[in-house]
Amino acid sequence: MSDGVPKADTTEKIYDNLDRSRALQAYLLAIPIVNQASMRETLRNFGPDNQTDAIWETLVDSKTVELTANDNVIYNFIWLDTHKGPLVVEVPPKVLGLIDDFWYRWVADIGITGPDKGMGGKHLILPPGYSGEVPEGYFVIRPSTYGSWMPFRAFLVDGGPVPGVESVKKNLKIYRLADAANPPGMKFVNASGIPSNFAFPGDYAFWELLNQVIQEEPSEGSDPTTLGLFASIGIEKGKPFKPDARMKKILTDAANIGAVTARAIAYKIRDKDAFVYPDSTWRLPFFGGYKFEDSPGVSNLDGAAFFYYLATGVTPAMAEKMVGKGSQYPWTPLDANGNPFDGARTYKLHLPPNIPVKRFWSVIVYDTQTRSMLQTDQQYPSVSSQNKGVLVNEDGSVDVWFGPEAPAGKENNWMQTIPGKGWFIILRLYGPLEPWFDGTWRPGEIELVP
């Protein structure tokens, strides 16, 4: 400093630090947007927007790199785009789904927890700022962005996917409102068993995807602080994104540091309110609710960063109390002693009797690196009440095992792990019942077996 004014070399260092700090915060805030952009990019490999349903007809398996997907239901992934006008979506009956906008904010539920209440129906998706005539006879949905992701799940019938798949193919229709008199056909692409990667990039390409979205979407859907942070690192609507060599290095480093930061928050979170129980390693997936807020209008930054780095799909139906209708997702990356899971060791999870679900429960093991299903000799790395042959104890409880080899006689209740590779699990409760919400039923901690 010279009489209160930073010297030239100090100023240079200060601006380097400022750009680095802004780039890191921009990365953490951009994770949900880039998560969505990567989803759209991969879905376009299956077919065009609005016309293509990537449907996992024989369920998702570990060949699909998709953040914390499951193999218990029939996934349907669709990208909607309203740049050319309003869209009609005819939703099939008996499905459970949602619509999230390009900022990854929840817009609406469809199916069982939506306005059609699982009966199916016509939904009208309007572009941002739409002021035209809105015809009667539709459930009207107004996203803040042109691009939206619409995933939904159809369910197994008697343990098989065929009836659910047939219902989707018979009933799902998407077309422009202007084409209602002569709608085009849908393209259904069976994604089961096809190696595909929906996870977003962790290098400089992260920023290029972010810029793509910022250029396409109206600024009104976001907020001035977030967009100002993006602008401070060179990403601003209507302007070219051309960082110089210095800034490109800062952005590349920030992407790497940001990814490690998100992983630290996810796997070693500091806030005790992130846990389901005070004396447990079981974690809440929605820390701060589905809006990721500590209180109205106050963002829970850690809750958003870890969720969007690890998962996809935001809806109240996965966060709030909806007895018998929604779903709940307690998860943990740690054993009963608070240690990360060791792929070379054997562990046991005890689920007490009367597991509180109307539909089904499942346990799936995930790779800590990819945040997707752990790729092992098992095509489907899960144990579920839908699986034939799952062993149930005399008192109605269930024991689930994890390790490189199955304990003798426990093969149907076992998920394989890999020495040298970390993992975490999600316990899914579809149609959760009151004992889950009031805490009178809780899963055991995952114990290391000596």
C-alpha positions, -999 to +999 in steps of 0.1 A: +000+000+000+011+036-006-008+061+015-039+039+014-037+030-023-027-005-033+006-007-053+006-022-088+017-057-078-007-057-049-036-047-071-027-074-096-028-100-068-060-087-054-078-089-087-065-124-093-079-133-059-112-116-066-116-133-099-108-167-084-133-162-055-160-151-079-153-179-102-156-205-074-189-190-062-202-188-098-193-225-102-213-235-071-243-214-082-241-227-117-241-264-109-279-268-112-280-249-146-251-269-160-266-301-146-297-294-167-277-284-198-258-317-197-292-335-194-305-318-225-272-324-244-274-361-237-311-364-244-306-348-278-284-378-287-316-399-285-337-375-306-351-340-310-367-319-282-405-323-276-407-354-298-384-379-280-390-400-249-359-417-237-376-446-219-357-473-199-380-502-209-362-528-189-351-503-163-319-483-157-288-503-151-252-494-142-243-487-178-262-455-176-241-428-159-269-407-144-268-390-111-284-413-085-308-430-109-328-460-097-336-494-112-370-498-095-392-479-119-396-472-156-378-439-162-389-415-189-367-385-197-381-357-220-367-323-229-393-296-235-387-264-254-413-237-260-393-213-282-418-220-310-449-216-288-470-234-263-468-272-259-494-297-251-483-327-230-508-355-227-496-373-195-502-410-191-522-423-161-505-439-131-472-421-134-452-399-110-432-370-124-423-334-125-412-304-146-381-284-136-371-253-155-336-246-169-325-229-136-335-263-120-363-248-101-395-269-096-424-258-118-450-285-114-457-321-107-474-344-132-492-376-125-500-389-090-488-358-071-498-334-099-532-318-108-543-348-128-539-370-096-526-399-115-555-401-139-536-386-168-546-355-187-536-326-209-511-301-197-504-269-214-468-256-211-465-219-219-434-199-229-420-173-205-440-141-207-468-157-228-497-133-232-518-151-258-551-168-254-551-198-231-577-223-241-598-242-216-595-279-208-558-279-199-537-280-167-517-248-173-480-247-165-458-215-167-421-222-165-398-192-163-376-206-190-381-219-226-363-252-218-376-276-191-368-312-182-398-335-177-389-368-161-416-392-149-417-427-136-441-455-146-444-484-122-438-522-124-469-544-125-465-578-108-428-572-109-426-565-146-422-534-167-443-544-198-477-530-188-462-497-177-442-493-209-472-501-230-493-475-211-467-448-217-464-456-254-502-456-258-509-424-239-479-400-240-483-373-266-464-340-269-471-314-296-473-277-302-507-262-294-508-249-330-506-286-342-534-299-319-556-308-349-529-330-364-502-338-338-470-355-349-461-389-335-438-395-305-404-411-308-398-437-281-362-447-277-354-477-254-324-464-234-320-496-213-285-512-216-272-483-238-240-468-223-248-431-218-235-403-197-258-377-183-233-363-157-221-328-163-184-320-172-160-311-144-135-291-166-136-259-186-165-273-207-186-265-176-184-228-184-192-232-220-225-251-211-234-223-187-228-196-213-250-215-237-279-214-213-274-178-203-275-168-240-307-188-247-329-180-217-346-148-204-327-132-175-360-126-157-360-163-146-329-158-125-319-130-101-295-100-105-269-112-080-265-146-096-264-131-131-240-104-119-217-130-106-217-148-139-211-115-157-181-108-135-163-138-150-173-130-186-207-148-190-234-123-198-264-124-220-259-108-254-221-107-251-195-131-264-178-154-239-141-150-248-119-152-217-082-144-222-055-169-212-053-156-176-090-158-171-093-192-188-068-206-164-087-191-134-120-207-147-104-241-153-089-241-118-123-229-103-141-258-120-117-282-104-118-266-070-156-262-072-160-299-079-139-308-048-158-282-028-192-297-038-178-332-029-166-320+005-201-305+012-218-337+000-197-363+017-185-344+048-212-318+055-207-296+086-243-286+094-260-309+119-294-300+105-285-319+073-291-352+091-324-371+095-316-379+131-293-362+156-274-394+165-272-409+130-253-407+097-285-408+077-288-376+056-316-355+042-315-352+004-333-319+005-314-298+030-334-267+032-365-282+015-370-284-022-364-247-026-331-250-006-339-222+018-331-218+055-361-195+057-382-178+031-360-159+008-327-171+024-309-196+003-292-227+018-261-226-004-246-259+009-279-277+005-282-267-031-246-273-040-245-309-027-279-319-041-273-307-076-239-321-077-251-356-066-287-358-079-314-348-104-351-339-101-366-313-077-401-316-064-420-311-032-432-347-036-396-359-027-391-334+002-424-328+019-448-350+038-471-367+013-483-398+030-487-427+006-481-405-025-446-391-028-413-406-021-385-402+005-347-406+000-326-409+032-290-416+022-256-419+037-219-420+026-208-431+061-209-462+083-222-463+119-189-450+131-189-420+108-163-435+084-165-436+046-174-470+032-145-493+023-152-513-009-130-541+005-150-546+037-184-561+044-213-541+059-248-548+071-280-526+071-309-537+092-344-525+082-368-531+111-402-548+106-431-530+089-411-509+065-435-479+061-443-479+023-474-481+003-456-490-029-421-504-023-387-498-008-352-502-023-316-498-014-291-489-042-254-485-040-236-456-059-201-448-069-187-418-050-168-407-081-195-408-107-225-404-083-241-430-104-248-467-099-217-486-089-205-507-119-198-542-107-207-578-119-243-570-109-263-553-136-287-539-111-268-529-079-299-529-056-320-548-032-358-540-033-391-553-020-400-557-057-372-582-062-382-619-061-363-639-035-354-612-011-350-628+024-373-615+051-366-623+087-392-641+109-401-608+125-406-590+092-373-572+092-348-573+064-310-573+064-291-559+035-255-567+029-227-549+011-192-562+003-169-578-024-185-612-018-220-622-007-223-638+027-234-675+023-271-677+017-276-639+015-270-635-023-305-620-029-300-594-001-265-584-012-249-556-033-214-561-046-187-535-038-152-531-052-119-530-032-103-496-035-136-479-046-158-457-024-196-459-023-227-445-008-263-457-006-298-443-009-328-459+008-359-452-013-394-452+002-421-450-024-455-440-010-440-434+025-464-439+054-468-421+087-443-441+108-415-427+085-426-391+090-433-393+128-400-412+134-415-443+150-398-463+123-362-456+114-335-477+095-306-490+113-271-476+109-249-494+084-225-516+105-191-528+096-190-566+099-159-578+117 
